[in-house]
Amino acid sequence: MLARGAPQALVALLLGTSGSPAPDASGGDCTEWSLVWYTHAMSEEHYVTSQLLAGLPVRPPVLSRPLRTIAEAALRSGDPAAAAAAVHGAAPQPAFPAAPWRGPPKQLQAAMVQAAADVAAGMQDCTIAVTRLRMSPKCAASARLAEACQSRGLRCVFVVLGEEGDGCGACQAFYKAAQLVIRNYHNQDCATLGSRVLTVPMGLARPLPEGLRRGGLPASARRWAWSFASQHETRPRTQVARFFQRRFQGQQEHRFRLVYPGEDPEYMATLCDSKFALCPRGNVEDTWRLHEALHCGAIPVVTDGGEYFPRYMPESLTRHFVTAAADLRDGSLEAVVAEIERLLQSPEELLRKQQLLLKAHADFGQEWSRSVLQGVGAVATHRAQAPRSASGEL
């Protein structure tokens, strides 16, 4: 947000211009992309740069312009220079927001929308913009960025993080304006937008520790029959963890590792040394842990009752999950334990299941990576569409 009477040179610095808006789209295809974070990276930086966008020609440097930081700097000091430093990354940006804003939430939201409008004037053609709708900078500010790209004919791809249970109908203005949105968490209402919305899986939140590799050890060579670790307590996680603990407690043949609630200092090493990985739902069914387990070759134990994951994952992959009924009653969990114990008693079948799981996961990874490359490639060779009617529905 610009202070009243700010010098024109300072206004230009904040907007990333020399007193005039950045040029609109022109010339040929996008052969390189600028990657700009308009939200704090939190735990997804490695995932976005090394997995989601792998294979795309991203031009360095990656820019950090979190709209919340810009808005708070303007609100607290009224000094555009502080906001300008945040815009241009003159000061290192933390992965998570600083001390939470203590003023009225509506005031912060309005300031983020204004920050988006200020920053949008300096947006460049061929930009991959990372944002959040459910969390900061939220829907209205993100929609302002998408609308700026659309109105100026800029080719912009949006990566939306952390939607969890929210579908595309939760922020219609954003999805109407965006040329291409790449997001996690499947939601059926996004299907109406066709190829303009790509739902892709999560992956590794951090690089594999040294010495670990994709797929890991064969099941027969793994130390733990099953494992689970999480600091995030939910009722379904507590139900599943306590049930498994009771059923396997005292067994010498099938040892397990349970750190719940809590943090396993060797989280990935434990996961890659487990035959099965408990992946009960947190806020929603999809979790980072599920995708980390698949990467490690640990057979995931999920709680969607077979209703969620098959909607966006191939059957060749989900058939190798061990799936509990969504009600999580003792009878449902007992059936899951019985299946795990059966497989533990049949090492050859367990190894075969693990091998098929790894192959299906690798095939799925190639499939969705191709869809990202193709979707971004289509944007690279086309101009933004003319604004849609505001009365249109998703």
Secondary structure, DSSP 8 states (H G I E B T S, - for coil): ---TT--HHHHHHHHTSSSS----S-SS--SSEEEEESS--TT-HHHIIIIITTTS-EEEEEEE--HHHHHHHHHHH--HHHHHHHHTTSS---SS--S---S-HHHHHHHHHHHHHHHHTT--SSEEEEE-SSSTTHHHHHHHHHHHHHHHT--EEEEE---TT--GGGGHHHHHH-SEEEESS--GGGGGGGGGEEE-----SS---TT--TT-S-GGG-SEEEEEE-S---HHHHHHHHHHHHHHTT-SSS-EEEE-SS--TTHHHHHTTEEEEE---SSSS--HHHHHHHHHT-EEEE-STTSSGGGTS-HHHHTTSEE--TT--HHHHHHHHHHHHHHHT-HHHHHHHHHHHHHHHHHHHHHHHHHHHHHHHHHHTS-------TT---
